[in-house]
Amino acid sequence: MTAKQSGLRGKVRDGTVVSDKMQKTVVVAVEANFRHRLYKKTVRRVRRLMAHDEAEEAQLGDRVRIIEAAPISRRKRWRLLEVLTRAELPEVAPESIDLELLGEVKPEEPEIEEAPRPRGGAKAKSEETVPAEAVAGPAAEAVVPEEVEVAEEVPEIEAVEAEAEKAEEPPEADEEPPEAAEESAEAAEESAEEQPS
């Protein structure tokens, strides 16, 4: 519908209400498809326009028609003309649906009463701060790790590593093999005999 057909002055746009949280204002997403000048590809552009809704009749998801108007506030330059189609939203709040499903799947956990705090807002010295998740229930058992004795295994690992290192190490330069030691001793005796004293 154009402005001439409706008998109104200004641009007329159709869009979907994407927000109705403000008083007497709705945010309408208006889609525009156009052909790109250079690439000749159809491009979709979505503009979010704020429109004045005096009677607050538009709701989230509704298809509405808005018309250009004189500036109403800093960003509001459109006015709601009519609601074209109503969105079919469930009457049940999502929170209650989730609670019902959780009740079927997960049994209710008993509430734990907290001990009264000492006066003055300070905590007692013996009282430790423990998060509520750790106290809440069966999940608390999984949070606290069990103590495992690992001290017995460590010497065995060290002994195996030490044996492996000894097997891999080549003989050091200071330590001569027994054959080389005998040869060097014989050479030293011969040199002592040849030298006159």
C-alpha positions in Angstrom: 0.0 0.0 0.0 1.4 3.4 -1.0 0.9 6.7 0.6 -1.5 7.8 -2.2 -3.7 4.8 -1.7 -3.9 5.2 2.1 -4.6 9.0 1.8 -1.7 9.7 4.1 1.5 11.7 3.5 4.9 10.1 4.0 6.6 6.8 3.4 4.8 3.7 4.4 6.8 0.5 5.4 5.8 -3.0 6.5 7.9 -4.8 9.1 8.0 -7.1 12.1 8.1 -6.0 15.7 11.4 -7.1 17.2 11.1 -5.3 20.6 8.1 -3.9 22.6 9.9 -3.4 25.9 9.6 0.4 25.9 6.5 2.4 26.7 4.6 3.6 23.6 7.5 2.6 21.4 8.1 -0.5 19.3 11.2 -1.4 17.3 10.3 -2.6 13.8 12.6 -4.6 11.5 12.0 -3.6 7.9 13.5 -5.7 5.2 14.5 -4.3 1.9 15.8 -6.4 -1.1 17.6 -4.5 -3.8 20.0 -5.3 -6.7 23.6 -4.3 -6.1 24.7 -1.8 -8.8 28.2 -3.3 -9.4 27.8 -7.0 -8.6 24.2 -7.4 -9.8 23.4 -9.6 -6.9 20.3 -9.3 -4.8 21.2 -7.9 -1.4 18.9 -8.0 1.7 19.2 -5.1 4.1 17.4 -5.0 7.4 16.8 -1.7 9.1 15.5 -1.3 12.7 13.2 1.6 13.0 11.6 3.0 16.2 7.9 3.7 15.8 5.5 5.4 18.1 2.7 3.2 19.4 0.3 5.4 21.3 -2.2 2.6 22.2 0.5 0.0 22.8 -1.4 -2.5 20.6 1.7 -4.0 18.8 3.4 -7.0 20.4 6.6 -8.9 19.8 6.5 -10.8 16.5 3.5 -8.9 15.0 3.6 -7.8 11.4 2.8 -4.1 11.3 2.6 -1.1 8.9 4.4 2.1 9.9 4.3 5.5 8.4 6.8 8.3 8.4 6.0 11.1 10.9 7.4 14.3 12.3 10.2 13.7 14.8 8.7 12.5 18.1 11.9 12.0 20.0 15.6 11.7 19.2 15.4 8.4 17.3 11.6 8.1 16.7 10.6 9.3 13.2 7.9 6.7 12.5 4.3 6.1 13.8 2.4 2.8 13.9 -0.4 2.8 11.3 -1.9 -0.6 11.8 -1.2 -4.2 12.9 -1.4 -6.5 9.9 -1.1 -9.9 11.5 -0.8 -11.0 15.1 2.0 -13.3 16.2 0.9 -16.6 17.8 2.9 -16.6 21.0 2.3 -19.2 23.7 0.5 -18.0 26.8 2.8 -20.0 29.1 6.0 -18.3 30.2 9.2 -20.1 29.2 10.4 -20.2 32.8 7.4 -22.3 33.9 7.8 -24.6 31.0 11.4 -25.2 32.0 10.5 -25.8 35.6 7.9 -28.4 34.5 10.3 -30.3 32.3 13.0 -30.2 35.0 10.6 -31.6 37.5 9.9 -34.6 35.3 13.6 -35.3 34.6 15.3 -34.2 37.7 13.9 -34.9 41.2 13.6 -31.9 43.5 16.6 -31.3 45.8 15.9 -30.6 49.5 16.7 -27.1 50.6 19.5 -26.7 53.2 18.9 -24.2 55.9 21.8 -21.8 56.6 23.0 -21.1 60.1 22.3 -17.6 61.4 25.3 -15.3 61.0 26.8 -13.6 64.1 25.9 -10.0 64.7 27.9 -7.1 63.3 28.1 -8.7 59.8 31.4 -10.4 60.5 31.9 -14.1 60.1 33.0 -16.3 63.0 36.6 -17.3 62.9 35.8 -21.0 63.0 33.3 -20.6 60.2 34.8 -21.3 56.7 33.4 -19.9 53.5 32.0 -22.8 51.5 30.2 -22.3 48.1 26.6 -23.3 47.9 27.3 -25.7 45.0 29.7 -27.7 47.2 27.0 -28.1 50.0 24.0 -28.6 47.7 23.8 -32.3 47.2 25.2 -35.4 45.5 27.2 -33.3 43.2 29.3 -32.2 46.2 30.8 -35.7 46.5 32.2 -35.3 43.0 33.6 -31.9 43.8 35.9 -33.1 46.6 38.7 -35.2 45.2 39.6 -38.4 47.0 43.0 -38.7 48.6 45.3 -41.1 46.6 48.6 -42.4 48.0 51.1 -42.0 45.3 54.3 -42.1 47.5 54.7 -45.8 47.1 54.8 -45.7 43.3 57.4 -42.9 43.0 60.5 -44.9 44.2 59.7 -47.7 41.7 59.6 -45.2 38.9 62.8 -43.6 40.0 64.6 -46.9 40.2 63.5 -48.0 36.7 64.6 -44.6 35.3 68.0 -44.9 37.1 68.6 -48.4 35.6 67.7 -47.2 32.2 70.1 -44.3 32.4 73.0 -46.5 33.5 72.4 -48.8 30.6 72.3 -46.0 28.1 75.4 -44.1 29.5 78.7 -44.7 27.7 81.7 -45.3 30.0 83.2 -42.0 31.2 86.6 -40.8 30.2 88.0 -41.2 33.7 87.1 -44.8 33.9 89.0 -47.0 31.5 87.9 -50.4 30.5 89.9 -53.2 32.2 91.8 -54.1 29.0 92.9 -50.6 28.4 94.0 -50.3 32.1 96.2 -53.4 31.7 97.8 -52.1 28.5 98.5 -48.7 30.0 100.1 -50.4 33.1 102.4 -52.5 30.8 103.3 -49.4 28.8 104.2 -47.6 32.0 106.5 -50.4 33.2 108.3 -50.6 29.8 108.9 -46.9 29.8 110.3 -47.2 33.4 112.7 -49.9 32.3 114.0 -48.0 29.3 114.7 -44.9 31.3 118.1 -45.0 32.9 118.3 -43.7 36.4 
